[in-house]
């Protein structure tokens, strides 16, 4: 994922609302959002190049999302895929299920939400973990809540939805489709590790080589009833399908 906004334990009805876009090379194969047969209880899209995921939920009571992190050079091919960390944390099994060995990965930010807690993790400039208090958060390819224009805009849209009727999470797909770069905020100081991405990009990137591949929405109410939705896009930026899975924590 390359941008997300999250409301954690900050609304009378919704324990968690998390929205985000995955920006990636269109040539990198992936399967749509679905339940994984080899990891029972895990619901996510799947990166077919490395086998992991960028965002998902587990019916055992977990949700996770990862973004890459700018400013530390391009990715190294000898590192473990960051998607393996997300997958193991969600499944609660595997080498990285306890969130250790963060130096095994290329630079990343990660948020893990469990039934009663939320945590932020990163491995640059050094491995760091911290609990998140109830509130509204934004994350792209910089520090947590760095005031990048697109991050501020997505947080504002999520806040507007929460302070409105807050009844239909799928309405938030509109917020994830914005292609204009807002003027407010501080532009990134470091280039992307994806050479084909602009230094400052909008929430939705329409690019035939590297762009927004899918938009995702996770919404879980205080009774543990949840939904995860994914809308996919082709290299022209056109929608090519939507998947929705219901679950219960």
VENSULSUL-V315981 format. One line per field, one symbol per residue. psi: psi as a letter, one per 20 degrees, with the letter a starting at -180 (. if undefined). burial: I if it has 9 or more other ideal C-beta (glycine too) atoms within 8 Angstrom, else O. A space follows every 50 residues. Layout:
psi = ???
burial = ???
This chain:
psi = qiqqqpooljqhgohpppqrpoprphioqqqrprpphinpiporrpoigi ibrhqrqpiilqqqqqqrprjkrrqpijqqphhhggghgghjrrhjhjkr liiiqrprqqpppagjqqqpqrjqirppqqqprpapqqpckbqpjplqgh ggghghhgghghichlhnhihihhhijpjpoqhqrpqqiqqqiohjpqho qagpoopigoaohqqqpppprijjprqpqppqqaiijqpjqpqppqrp.
burial = IIIIIIIIOOIOOIIIIIIIIIIOOIOOOIOIIIOIOOIOIIIIIIIOOO IIIIIIIIIOOIIIIIIIIIOOOOOOOOIOIIIIIIIIIIIIOOOIIOIO OIOOIIIIIIIIIOOOOIIIIIIIOOOOOOOIOOIIIIIIIIOIOIOIII IIIIIOIIIOIIOOOIOOIOOIIOIIIIOOOIOOIOOIOOOIIOOOIOOO IIIIIOIOIIIIIIIIIIIIIOOIOIIIIIIIIOOOIOOOOOIIIOIOI
